[in-house]
Amino acid sequence: MNNVNLVATFWSFVYILAVIGVAFVFYKVFHMGAEGVRKFIHILVSLWVFILVYMYDSYAWAMVGPVSFMIINFIAVYGGLASHLGMGNRKRDNGLIYYPFSLAVMVSLMYQGFLPSYAVIAATLMMGFGDGFAALIGTYWGKHKYVSIGGKKSFEGSIVMFIVSLIVMMLFTPCPWYWIIIIALIATVLESFTPLGFDNITVPLVTALIMGILK
């Protein structure tokens, strides 16, 4: 049994549980709203991708975390545990299940040699930071609304999604500038028009697959 993978799995669970624990404190003690709690978790959990990509050397072990959290999040959403964090909209809360599913798919494709590691990292951070900050800005400061398949959105939130995606692509990928712009635009459109939390699947998987084809 490889100690490296055990250590990676240990820190994976410690990190995710710590994020959830802090979110619980914010909700119960500081009365943070449900949307703020949801996006706090959404943003910080995306940083887990660095453990998944860099700390594991075994595909089977790398799947332990994502598969475990798919199951745990399913129980939390449909067993009512998510309500302790102020969440009660199952259609939206399903995104908690889709999130580790996307990570599992991307990590699998990385181990199969189809996705480069930077694609997994960039796609995950666009999903986490891009979608997370877009939702927060749109909810609390978005003044110019538009209606899409994904519900009511704001231009301010979509602009934030585009800017964050650009920054992530520039920092973590070797893609040419024009592909950086194109992929950031695609991520923004997917986040804007994908309904019911499915953007946790469409944003990372589509952008990662494009980068996989381009590598």
N, C-alpha and C positions, 0 to 999 in steps of 0.2 A: 504494500500500500504506500503510495507516494505522499510523503509529508508535505510537499509543496501544494498538492491539491487539497489536502486536509486543511492546511493553513488558509488557503484561498476560500474554501467553503466556510470555515469558521468566521473569517472577516466579512464574507458576504452576508451571513446572517446577522452578525453583530451590527454591521453598517445599516442594513435595511430596518432592523428592529429599533436601532437608535433613531433613525429618521422618523419612524412611526411614533416612537415614544415622545420625541420632541413635539411632533404635530399634536399628539394627544394633550400635552401640557399647554400648548398654544390655544387649543380649543377649549379646554376645561378651565384653565387658570386665567388666560388673557382674553378669552371669549372671541377668538378669531373666527370669522365666518366660515361656513362649510366650503365655499369656493376657494377661500384663501388656504384652508387646510389641504384641500384636494391638490391644489397647484403647488403648494410647498412640498408635498410628498412627490408630486409629479416631476418637479425640477430636480430635487436632490437625488432621487432614485436613479436618474439618468447617469449620474457620476459612477454608479456601480459598474458601468460598462468597462471602466479601466481595470477593475479586478477581473472581470470575465475575459478580457482580451489579453492582459499581460501576466496574470498570476497563475493561470492554469496551463498545464501541458497535456491534459487528457480531455478528450471530447466528452466522455461519459461523465466525468466529474464536473465539467463546465456546465452540463445540463441539469445538475442537481438543483442549483439555485433557481433558475427560471421555471423549471417544472414544479418545484416545491411551491413557489410563490403563485403560480397559476392556480394550484389546488387551494392554497391558503386564502388567496383573494376571492376565489369562487365561494368558499365557505363564508368568508367575511361579508360578501355582497348578498348572498342568498340565505345566509343564516342570521343576518341582522347585526353582525358585529361591526360593520362599517358605520352603523348609526351612532356608535360611541365617538366617532370623529365628525359627527354632524351630517353624514352622508345618508341619503334615503331615496335617491332617484336611481333605480336599478338600471334604467336605460343608459344613463351617464356613467354610473358606477361600474358598468361592464368594462369600461376602459381600464380599470384596475387589473382585469383578467387579460385583456388584449396586450397590455404593456409587456409583461414577461413573455407572452407568446411571441411577440415580435423579436424580443431579444433571443429567445430560443432558436427561432428560424434563422436569424442573422448569424448567430454564433455557429450554428450547424453548417451554414453555407461557407463560413470562414474556414472551418476545419476541413471542408471538402475542397478547398482551394478556389472556390468561385468568387468569394468576396475578400478583398484585402482588408487587413485590420483597420485601416483608416476609414474605410467605408462604414464599418460597423460602428466605430466611434462617432463619426460625423453624423450619421443617420440617427443614432440614439440621442445625441445632444441636440439635434434639430427638433426631435420629438419632445425631449424634456424641457430644454430651455426655451426653444422657439415657441412651441405651443403653450407652455406654461406662462411665460411672460405675455404672450399675445392675449391669452384669456384674462389675465389679471388687469392688464392695461385696458382691454376692451370693456371689462366689467365695471371697473371703478373710474376710468377716465375717458372711455370711448364716447364721443359726442355725435359722431357721424355714422349712423347705423345703416346697414343694408341687410336684406333677407336672402339667405342662401338655403340650399338643401340641408346644410348642417345647422340651420337655425339662424337666429338674429346675430349678426356679427357687426363689428365696427371697422372702419377704415384704419383707425389708429392701431387696433390690435393686429390687423393684417400687415401694416407697415412694420410693426415691431417684429412680427414673424419673419418677414423678408430680411430685415436688417440682421437679426440674430442668426438666421440661416447663412447669410453672407459671411458674417464673422466666423462662424463655426467652420464653414467650408474653407475660408482663407487660412485659418489657424491649423486645421487638422488634415487637409488633403493637398495633394500635389496637382490637382486639376487645373487646367488653363482657366484664365479669368472669365472667358465667355461661358464655359461650362459651369463655373461657380455661380454666375448670374442665372443661367437657365435652371439649374437644379434648385437654387434658392426660390426662384419663381414657382417652380413645380411644387415645392414643399408648401409654399404659401397658398397656392390654389387648393391643394389637397386638404390643408388644415381648414380652409374657409368653407369648402363644399362637401366634406365628408361628415355624415351625420352620426349621432348616437355613440360617440366615443371610438368609432372605427378609424378615426384619424391616427389613433395609436398603432394602427396596423398600416394604413396607407402611406402615411408620411415616412416612417423609417424604411419600410420594405421597398417602396417604389424608388426612393432616393438612393438607397443602398444598392439596389439592382442596377440602376443606371451607372453608378460608380463601378460596379463589378463588370459591366459590359465595357466601360471605357478604359479599364486598367491596362 
